[in-house]
Amino acid sequence: MSLQGSPLARVSRASFYRSFHEQQPVEEEMEIRSVIQQIAIEHRRRYGYRRISAEWRRRGMRVNHKRVMRIMAEDNLLAVQQKSFVVTTNSDHELEVYLNLAGRMKVTGIHQLWVADITYIRLQREFVYLAVVLDAFSRKVVGWELDRTLAVRLPLTALEQAIAGRKPGPGLVHHSDRGLQYASAEYVGVLRQHQIIPSRSRSANPYDKASCESFMKTLKREEIYANRYQDLGHMRVNIEEFIEQYYNRQRLHSALGYRSPEEFERQKEIPRVEESATSASLVFFRELTVDG
C-alpha cells in the first residue's frame, strides 16, 4: 500500500516511533520492568543498576541507567550490601551473623528448616509478587502471600501465616536469599520473637533453594500460564486453591516417593516439634565444630 499523499508519508521514522511510545507508555514501561526483573532474578538480586544497565547493552538494547535505578528502587531490587546482615549490638551469637546454616543441615523432620523466596508474576498491565515459605522436609507450602508490592509486608505475611499454622518450637532455621525484605529489622524481629534462626545465602557459598524454585516453576507452569485472570482477586482465589487443595494435598512429588506433601508428613514418623528442631540444630553445630 502506498503512503504517498497520506499524513504518514510526511512523518519521520523517529517521530513515528516517538508517537508510538507516547501512546503506549504503560506497555513500554512493562516491557522494561520485565527485562529488569528477569536480569535481577537471574543474578539472584546481586546486580546493582549499573550492572543491569550494562547487561541491557550486552543484549543490544538501550535504556537510561537512571530509569533502571528508578525502577529497581520502586521494585525493591537494589543490591543489598553485606553490612546490612550483621547485627553488632546483639549478644545472641546465633543471630549476630547470618551464616548459611541450611547448607550444613541434615533435615530429618518437619519444623527443622523452612525455605523462603519471592517471585514475580506478570499480568497484562502490572506486576504482582508471590512470597512463599516451604518446609524443606516435606516440600509443603506452609505460608504464602500475593500482593502488588515488594514491601516487607509481603514476605512477612507469609511468614506469620506459616508460624500461626505450624507453631514451630525454638531452633527452627529460616533460610532465604539476601533480599532487602528478609534483612529488614521488622522481618528479623519476628524471627527472633519466635526463636527462629536466620540463615542466608552467600555469594561465595550459595545454598540452592531447590524446593522453592521447583514450586515456583510448577505453580507458573500448571496454574499461572494455563489461566487468564480478571484481576488480582481472581488470581488470589486460583492460587489459594492450587496451593491448599492441589499442591499440598494431591500433587505427587518424585522427591517424596510420589506422594503429596501432606501424605508424606502423615506417613513419616514425625518427632515432636521441640525434638525435631533441637535435632536439626545439634547436627549443624556438630558439623560446624569439625569443619572449623
Sine and cosine of phi, psi and omega as CSV:
sin_phi,cos_phi,sin_psi,cos_psi,sin_omega,cos_omega
0.00,0.00,0.76,-0.65,-0.02,-1.00
-0.98,0.20,0.60,-0.80,0.03,-1.00
-0.97,-0.22,0.04,1.00,-0.03,-1.00
-0.90,0.44,0.74,-0.68,0.02,-1.00
1.00,0.07,-0.18,0.98,0.01,-1.00
-1.00,-0.02,0.34,-0.94,0.02,-1.00
-0.87,0.49,-0.51,0.86,-0.04,-1.00
-0.91,0.41,-0.49,0.87,-0.04,-1.00
-0.91,0.40,-0.39,0.92,-0.05,-1.00
-0.99,-0.15,0.12,0.99,-0.01,-1.00
-0.96,-0.26,0.78,-0.62,0.01,-1.00
-0.93,0.38,0.35,-0.94,0.01,-1.00
-0.86,0.52,-0.69,0.72,-0.01,-1.00
-0.88,0.48,-0.66,0.75,0.01,-1.00
-0.91,0.41,-0.60,0.80,0.00,-1.00
-0.89,0.46,-0.76,0.65,-0.03,-1.00
-0.93,0.37,-0.56,0.83,0.07,-1.00
-0.90,0.44,-0.64,0.77,0.04,-1.00
-0.91,0.42,-0.62,0.78,0.01,-1.00
-0.88,0.47,-0.71,0.70,-0.02,-1.00
-0.91,0.40,-0.58,0.82,0.03,-1.00
-0.92,0.40,-0.53,0.85,-0.01,-1.00
-0.98,0.20,-0.40,0.91,-0.06,-1.00
-0.77,-0.64,0.83,0.56,-0.04,-1.00
-0.91,0.41,-0.57,0.82,-0.01,-1.00
-0.91,0.42,-0.70,0.71,-0.01,-1.00
-0.90,0.44,-0.67,0.74,0.01,-1.00
-0.90,0.44,-0.71,0.71,0.02,-1.00
-0.87,0.50,-0.64,0.76,0.01,-1.00
-0.89,0.45,-0.65,0.76,0.01,-1.00
-0.89,0.45,-0.69,0.72,0.00,-1.00
-0.90,0.43,-0.72,0.70,0.01,-1.00
-0.87,0.48,-0.62,0.79,-0.03,-1.00
-0.89,0.46,-0.70,0.71,-0.01,-1.00
-0.92,0.40,-0.66,0.75,0.02,-1.00
-0.88,0.47,-0.70,0.72,0.04,-1.00
-0.86,0.51,-0.70,0.71,-0.03,-1.00
-0.88,0.48,-0.73,0.68,-0.01,-1.00
-0.90,0.43,-0.69,0.72,-0.03,-1.00
-0.87,0.49,-0.68,0.74,-0.03,-1.00
-0.96,0.29,-0.60,0.80,0.05,-1.00
-0.84,0.54,-0.58,0.82,-0.04,-1.00
-0.97,-0.24,0.39,0.92,0.11,-0.99
0.80,0.60,0.61,0.79,0.06,-1.00
0.86,0.51,0.46,0.89,0.05,-1.00
-1.00,-0.04,-0.29,0.96,-0.05,-1.00
-0.99,0.13,0.71,-0.71,0.17,-0.99
-1.00,0.06,-0.05,-1.00,-0.09,-1.00
-0.92,0.40,-0.48,0.88,0.00,-1.00
-0.92,0.39,-0.72,0.70,-0.01,-1.00
-0.93,0.37,-0.60,0.80,0.03,-1.00
-0.92,0.38,-0.63,0.78,0.08,-1.00
-0.89,0.46,-0.63,0.77,0.03,-1.00
-0.91,0.42,-0.62,0.79,0.02,-1.00
-0.91,0.42,-0.59,0.81,0.10,-0.99
-0.83,0.55,-0.73,0.68,-0.04,-1.00
-0.91,0.42,-0.61,0.80,0.03,-1.00
-0.89,0.46,-0.49,0.87,0.00,-1.00
-1.00,0.01,0.11,0.99,0.07,-1.00
0.98,0.17,0.38,0.93,-0.01,-1.00
-0.86,-0.51,0.35,-0.94,-0.02,-1.00
-0.84,-0.55,0.69,-0.72,0.12,-0.99
-0.39,-0.92,0.61,-0.79,-0.02,-1.00
-0.92,0.39,0.74,-0.67,-0.06,-1.00
-0.89,0.45,-0.47,0.88,0.05,-1.00
-0.93,0.37,-0.56,0.83,0.05,-1.00
-0.93,0.36,-0.64,0.77,0.06,-1.00
-0.87,0.49,-0.71,0.70,-0.01,-1.00
-0.88,0.47,-0.66,0.75,0.01,-1.00
-0.88,0.47,-0.73,0.68,-0.03,-1.00
-0.91,0.42,-0.66,0.75,0.01,-1.00
-0.90,0.43,-0.61,0.79,0.04,-1.00
-0.92,0.40,-0.67,0.74,0.01,-1.00
-0.89,0.45,-0.57,0.82,-0.04,-1.00
-0.99,-0.12,0.18,0.98,0.01,-1.00
0.82,0.57,0.69,0.72,-0.01,-1.00
-0.95,-0.33,0.08,1.00,0.01,-1.00
-0.90,0.44,0.61,-0.79,-0.07,-1.00
-0.88,0.47,0.57,-0.82,-0.02,-1.00
-1.00,-0.10,0.72,-0.69,0.06,-1.00
-0.99,0.13,0.54,-0.84,-0.08,-1.00
-0.87,0.50,-0.54,0.84,-0.06,-1.00
-0.89,0.45,-0.33,0.94,0.01,-1.00
-0.93,0.38,-0.23,0.97,-0.10,-0.99
-0.96,-0.28,0.18,0.98,0.00,-1.00
-0.92,-0.40,0.83,-0.55,0.03,-1.00
-0.98,-0.22,0.98,-0.22,-0.14,-0.99
-0.99,0.12,-0.28,0.96,-0.09,-1.00
-0.98,-0.18,0.05,1.00,-0.04,-1.00
-0.99,-0.12,0.79,-0.61,-0.02,-1.00
-0.99,0.10,-0.16,0.99,0.02,-1.00
-0.98,0.22,0.95,-0.32,-0.13,-0.99
-0.92,0.38,-0.42,0.91,0.02,-1.00
-0.93,0.37,-0.39,0.92,-0.04,-1.00
-0.93,-0.36,-0.07,1.00,-0.08,-1.00
-0.92,0.38,-0.68,0.73,0.05,-1.00
-0.81,-0.59,0.76,-0.65,-0.06,-1.00
-1.00,0.03,1.00,0.00,0.00,-1.00
-0.98,0.19,0.16,-0.99,0.13,-0.99
-1.00,0.04,0.99,0.11,-0.01,-1.00
-0.96,0.29,-0.54,0.84,-0.12,-0.99
-0.86,0.50,-0.60,0.80,-0.02,-1.00
-0.91,0.41,-0.30,0.95,-0.03,-1.00
-0.98,-0.18,-0.11,0.99,-0.13,-0.99
-1.00,0.05,0.49,-0.87,0.19,-0.98
-0.91,-0.42,0.98,-0.19,-0.11,-0.99
-0.98,0.20,0.84,-0.54,-0.04,-1.00
-0.87,-0.50,-0.02,1.00,-0.01,-1.00
-0.20,-0.98,0.07,-1.00,0.02,-1.00
-0.95,0.32,0.27,-0.96,0.07,-1.00
0.91,0.42,0.34,0.94,0.09,-1.00
-0.98,-0.20,-0.69,0.73,-0.05,-1.00
-0.62,-0.78,0.85,-0.53,0.17,-0.99
-0.95,-0.31,0.60,-0.80,0.03,-1.00
-0.86,-0.52,0.78,-0.62,-0.07,-1.00
-0.88,-0.48,0.55,-0.84,0.02,-1.00
-0.37,-0.93,0.26,-0.97,0.02,-1.00
-0.77,-0.64,0.65,-0.76,0.11,-0.99
-0.75,-0.66,0.32,-0.95,0.06,-1.00
-0.94,-0.33,0.50,-0.87,0.03,-1.00
-0.80,-0.60,0.81,-0.59,-0.02,-1.00
-1.00,-0.06,0.84,-0.54,0.16,-0.99
-0.99,-0.13,-0.13,-0.99,-0.10,-0.99
-0.90,0.43,-0.65,0.76,-0.10,-0.99
-0.78,-0.63,0.23,0.97,0.01,-1.00
-0.29,-0.96,0.27,-0.96,0.15,-0.99
-0.98,-0.22,0.58,-0.81,0.20,-0.98
-0.80,-0.60,0.30,-0.95,-0.14,-0.99
-0.77,-0.64,0.63,-0.78,-0.02,-1.00
-0.86,-0.51,0.82,-0.57,0.10,-1.00
-0.95,-0.31,0.70,-0.72,0.00,-1.00
-0.73,-0.68,0.43,-0.90,0.15,-0.99
-0.78,-0.62,0.83,-0.56,0.01,-1.00
-0.91,-0.41,0.58,-0.81,0.20,-0.98
-0.99,0.14,0.87,-0.49,-0.11,-0.99
-0.90,0.44,-0.42,0.91,-0.05,-1.00
-0.95,0.32,-0.73,0.68,-0.10,-0.99
-0.95,-0.32,-0.06,1.00,-0.07,-1.00
0.90,0.43,0.26,0.97,-0.03,-1.00
-0.98,0.20,0.69,-0.72,0.11,-0.99
-0.97,0.23,0.92,-0.39,-0.06,-1.00
-0.98,-0.19,-0.20,0.98,0.05,-1.00
-0.33,-0.95,0.58,-0.82,0.03,-1.00
-0.35,-0.94,0.39,-0.92,0.06,-1.00
-0.45,-0.90,0.57,-0.82,0.00,-1.00
-0.84,-0.55,0.74,-0.67,-0.03,-1.00
-0.38,-0.93,0.17,-0.99,0.03,-1.00
-1.00,0.06,-0.15,0.99,-0.09,-1.00
-0.85,-0.52,0.46,-0.89,0.07,-1.00
-1.00,-0.09,0.26,0.96,0.01,-1.00
-0.88,0.47,0.27,-0.96,-0.11,-0.99
-0.87,0.49,-0.41,0.91,-0.02,-1.00
-0.90,0.44,-0.37,0.93,0.02,-1.00
-0.90,0.44,-0.89,0.46,0.02,-1.00
-0.94,0.35,-0.45,0.89,-0.01,-1.00
-0.91,0.41,-0.63,0.78,0.05,-1.00
-0.90,0.44,-0.65,0.76,0.05,-1.00
-0.90,0.44,-0.66,0.75,0.02,-1.00
-0.90,0.44,-0.73,0.69,-0.03,-1.00
-0.91,0.42,-0.57,0.82,0.08,-1.00
-0.90,0.43,-0.66,0.75,0.01,-1.00
-0.90,0.43,-0.69,0.72,-0.01,-1.00
-0.90,0.44,-0.70,0.72,-0.01,-1.00
-0.91,0.42,-0.60,0.80,-0.05,-1.00
-0.99,0.16,-0.55,0.83,-0.10,-0.99
-0.98,-0.21,-0.45,0.89,0.00,-1.00
0.77,0.64,0.87,0.50,-0.04,-1.00
-0.95,0.32,0.47,-0.88,0.09,-1.00
-0.99,0.12,0.08,-1.00,0.01,-1.00
-0.87,0.49,0.55,-0.83,0.08,-1.00
0.98,-0.22,-0.11,0.99,0.07,-1.00
-0.88,0.47,0.68,-0.73,0.05,-1.00
-0.99,-0.15,0.77,-0.64,0.02,-1.00
-0.93,-0.36,0.91,-0.41,-0.05,-1.00
-0.96,-0.29,0.68,-0.73,0.03,-1.00
-0.50,-0.87,0.02,-1.00,0.11,-0.99
-1.00,0.08,-0.21,-0.98,-0.09,-1.00
-1.00,-0.09,0.43,0.90,-0.03,-1.00
-0.89,0.45,0.46,-0.89,-0.01,-1.00
-0.84,0.54,-0.60,0.80,-0.06,-1.00
-0.89,0.45,-0.70,0.71,-0.04,-1.00
-0.96,0.29,-0.37,0.93,0.00,-1.00
-1.00,-0.01,-0.11,0.99,-0.07,-1.00
-0.90,0.44,0.48,-0.88,0.00,-1.00
-0.88,0.48,-0.58,0.81,-0.02,-1.00
-0.91,0.41,-0.70,0.72,-0.02,-1.00
-0.93,0.37,-0.74,0.67,0.00,-1.00
-0.88,0.47,-0.56,0.83,0.02,-1.00
-0.88,0.48,-0.63,0.78,0.04,-1.00
-0.93,0.38,-0.63,0.78,0.06,-1.00
-0.87,0.50,-0.72,0.69,0.00,-1.00
-0.90,0.45,-0.66,0.75,-0.03,-1.00
-0.83,0.56,-0.58,0.81,-0.04,-1.00
-0.97,-0.23,0.26,0.96,0.04,-1.00
0.82,0.58,0.67,0.74,0.08,-1.00
-0.99,-0.15,0.70,-0.71,-0.11,-0.99
-1.00,-0.05,0.85,-0.53,0.03,-1.00
-0.95,0.30,0.59,-0.81,0.10,-0.99
-0.69,-0.72,0.69,-0.72,-0.06,-1.00
-0.80,-0.60,0.56,-0.83,0.17,-0.99
-0.94,0.35,0.55,-0.84,0.06,-1.00
-0.87,-0.50,0.48,-0.88,-0.03,-1.00
-0.86,0.51,-0.67,0.74,-0.06,-1.00
-1.00,0.07,-0.21,0.98,-0.06,-1.00
-0.56,-0.83,0.90,0.44,-0.09,-1.00
-0.95,0.33,0.59,-0.81,0.13,-0.99
-0.98,-0.20,0.84,-0.54,-0.07,-1.00
-0.95,0.32,0.93,-0.38,0.03,-1.00
-0.99,0.17,0.87,0.49,-0.14,-0.99
-0.88,0.48,-0.63,0.78,-0.04,-1.00
-0.91,0.42,-0.69,0.72,0.02,-1.00
-0.92,0.39,-0.70,0.71,-0.02,-1.00
-0.89,0.46,-0.64,0.77,0.03,-1.00
-0.90,0.43,-0.66,0.75,0.03,-1.00
-0.90,0.45,-0.71,0.71,-0.01,-1.00
-0.86,0.52,-0.69,0.73,0.01,-1.00
-0.90,0.43,-0.67,0.75,0.01,-1.00
-0.89,0.45,-0.71,0.70,0.00,-1.00
-0.86,0.52,-0.73,0.68,-0.05,-1.00
-0.93,0.37,-0.65,0.76,-0.04,-1.00
-0.95,0.33,-0.69,0.72,-0.15,-0.99
-1.00,-0.08,-0.26,0.97,-0.02,-1.00
-0.81,-0.58,-0.86,0.50,-0.14,-0.99
-0.88,0.47,-0.80,0.60,-0.09,-1.00
-0.97,0.26,-0.18,0.98,-0.03,-1.00
-1.00,-0.10,0.00,1.00,-0.08,-1.00
-0.70,-0.72,0.33,-0.95,0.12,-0.99
-0.88,-0.47,0.81,-0.58,-0.10,-0.99
-0.97,-0.24,0.64,-0.77,0.01,-1.00
-0.95,0.31,-0.65,0.76,-0.02,-1.00
-0.30,-0.95,-0.07,-1.00,-0.03,-1.00
-0.89,0.46,-0.62,0.79,0.02,-1.00
-0.89,0.46,-0.65,0.76,0.03,-1.00
-0.90,0.44,-0.68,0.73,0.03,-1.00
-0.89,0.45,-0.66,0.75,-0.02,-1.00
-0.86,0.50,-0.69,0.72,0.01,-1.00
-0.88,0.48,-0.70,0.72,-0.02,-1.00
-0.92,0.39,-0.66,0.75,0.00,-1.00
-0.92,0.39,-0.64,0.77,0.04,-1.00
-0.87,0.49,-0.69,0.72,0.02,-1.00
-0.90,0.43,-0.66,0.75,-0.01,-1.00
-0.89,0.46,-0.72,0.69,-0.06,-1.00
-0.95,0.31,-0.81,0.58,-0.16,-0.99
-0.96,0.26,-0.66,0.75,-0.10,-0.99
-1.00,-0.06,-0.57,0.82,-0.11,-0.99
-0.98,-0.21,-0.88,0.47,-0.13,-0.99
-0.87,0.49,-0.78,0.63,-0.06,-1.00
-0.95,0.30,-0.52,0.85,-0.17,-0.99
-0.96,-0.29,-0.47,0.88,-0.16,-0.99
-0.85,-0.52,-0.62,0.79,-0.16,-0.99
-0.93,0.37,0.77,-0.63,-0.03,-1.00
-0.99,0.13,0.69,-0.72,-0.01,-1.00
-0.92,-0.40,0.80,-0.60,0.02,-1.00
-0.88,0.47,-0.58,0.82,0.00,-1.00
-0.93,0.37,-0.28,0.96,-0.01,-1.00
-0.95,-0.30,0.38,0.93,-0.02,-1.00
0.94,0.34,0.58,0.82,-0.02,-1.00
0.83,0.56,0.79,0.61,0.14,-0.99
-0.77,-0.63,0.38,-0.92,0.09,-1.00
-0.98,0.22,0.34,-0.94,0.01,-1.00
-0.82,0.57,-0.70,0.71,-0.02,-1.00
-0.93,0.38,-0.62,0.79,0.05,-1.00
-0.91,0.42,-0.65,0.76,0.02,-1.00
-0.87,0.49,-0.69,0.72,0.01,-1.00
-0.91,0.41,-0.63,0.78,-0.01,-1.00
-0.91,0.41,-0.61,0.79,-0.11,-0.99
-0.99,0.11,-0.29,0.96,0.05,-1.00
-1.00,0.05,0.52,-0.85,0.08,-1.00
-0.98,0.19,0.99,-0.16,-0.09,-1.00
-1.00,0.04,0.85,-0.53,0.08,-1.00
-0.91,0.42,0.26,-0.97,0.11,-0.99
-0.87,0.49,0.39,-0.92,-0.08,-1.00
-0.82,0.57,-0.75,0.67,-0.07,-1.00
-0.90,0.45,-0.68,0.73,-0.01,-1.00
-0.91,0.41,-0.64,0.77,-0.04,-1.00
-0.89,0.46,-0.75,0.66,-0.03,-1.00
-0.92,0.40,-0.67,0.74,-0.01,-1.00
-0.89,0.46,-0.64,0.77,0.00,-1.00
-0.87,0.49,-0.68,0.73,0.00,-1.00
-0.90,0.43,-0.65,0.76,-0.01,-1.00
-0.90,0.43,-0.65,0.76,-0.01,-1.00
-0.91,0.42,-0.65,0.76,0.03,-1.00
-0.87,0.49,-0.69,0.73,-0.03,-1.00
-0.90,0.44,-0.78,0.62,-0.11,-0.99
-0.94,0.35,-0.49,0.87,0.06,-1.00
-0.92,0.40,-0.69,0.73,0.01,-1.00
-0.92,0.40,-0.59,0.81,-0.02,-1.00
-0.90,0.44,-0.63,0.77,0.00,-1.00
-0.91,0.42,-0.65,0.76,0.01,-1.00
-0.90,0.43,-0.71,0.70,-0.04,-1.00
-0.92,0.40,-0.56,0.83,-0.08,-1.00
-0.96,0.28,0.00,0.00,0.00,0.00
